Amino acid sequence: GEDVEQSLFLSVREGDSSVINCTYTDSSSTYLYWYKQEPGAGLQLLTYIFSNMDMKQDQRLTVLLNKKDKHLSLRIADTQTGDSAIYFCAEIPNYGGSQGNLIFGKGTKLSVKP
Amino acid sequence: DTGVSQDPRHKITKRGQNVTFRCDPISEHNRLYWYRQTLGQGPEFLTYFQNEAQLEKSRLLSDRFSAERPKGSFSTLEIQRTEQGDSAMYLCASRTLAGTAIEVFGPGTRLTVL
């Protein structure tokens, strides 16, 4: 496909795990990213994964990468109400071997219920 | 240096007026990017600079838009003869060319065209 695709909404209860999924476009993308955006704010980089890795763990965050299927996921363990935000998957397509701009999905709105 | 800053944070203007936004990147970052984000969408690439050179422009960047980075430090984005469809959040990001390709975003400028 031509677009980075994500499901638009996810609702979980506080303390549960959240899993946000993404399908990206370019199998040769070197880095894949997860950004978080709170209402009215800019984007905050949460984590990224290099394309030669299958998994990356950073405290409560686990990123899984399936290059064959161009699938990326973000798992948030012990989800808290402060995790409520929009989460964007992004890639830098490796067109012609040069690195340019980020391509974003539409974002997944995570709602955490107490 | 505490990150990427943008000014103003909010701008309300009438259709047909010109507006200019400013971005101050992280000082050692060579690359500076402009993105536009409309409601319910992910950021979309507009243009980027490497030092003072504007290297790429998206088809989203109509003739009414112009961006500059005259000394390779701060950048300005000007929109002439604004239209209601220009209402969006304008995000600036910067990164260094060395090491991991991590873009750091500013808080954005929210433009409302009446």
Boltz contact constraints between the chains, C-beta under 6 A:
constraints:
  - contact:
      token1: [A, 31]
      token2: [B, 101]
      max_distance: 6.0
  - contact:
      token1: [A, 42]
      token2: [B, 105]
      max_distance: 6.0
  - contact:
      token1: [A, 42]
      token2: [B, 106]
      max_distance: 6.0
  - contact:
      token1: [A, 42]
      token2: [B, 107]
      max_distance: 6.0
  - contact:
      token1: [A, 42]
      token2: [B, 108]
      max_distance: 6.0
  - contact:
      token1: [A, 43]
      token2: [B, 105]
      max_distance: 6.0
  - contact:
      token1: [A, 88]
      token2: [B, 42]
      max_distance: 6.0
  - contact:
      token1: [A, 92]
      token2: [B, 101]
      max_distance: 6.0
  - contact:
      token1: [A, 99]
      token2: [B, 101]
      max_distance: 6.0
  - contact:
      token1: [A, 101]
      token2: [B, 33]
      max_distance: 6.0
  - contact:
      token1: [A, 101]
      token2: [B, 45]
      max_distance: 6.0
  - contact:
      token1: [A, 101]
      token2: [B, 48]
      max_distance: 6.0
  - contact:
      token1: [A, 104]
      token2: [B, 42]
      max_distance: 6.0
  - contact:
      token1: [A, 104]
      token2: [B, 43]
      max_distance: 6.0
  - contact:
      token1: [A, 105]
      token2: [B, 42]
      max_distance: 6.0
  - contact:
      token1: [A, 106]
      token2: [B, 41]
      max_distance: 6.0
  - contact:
      token1: [A, 106]
      token2: [B, 42]
      max_distance: 6.0
  - contact:
      token1: [A, 107]
      token2: [B, 42]
      max_distance: 6.0
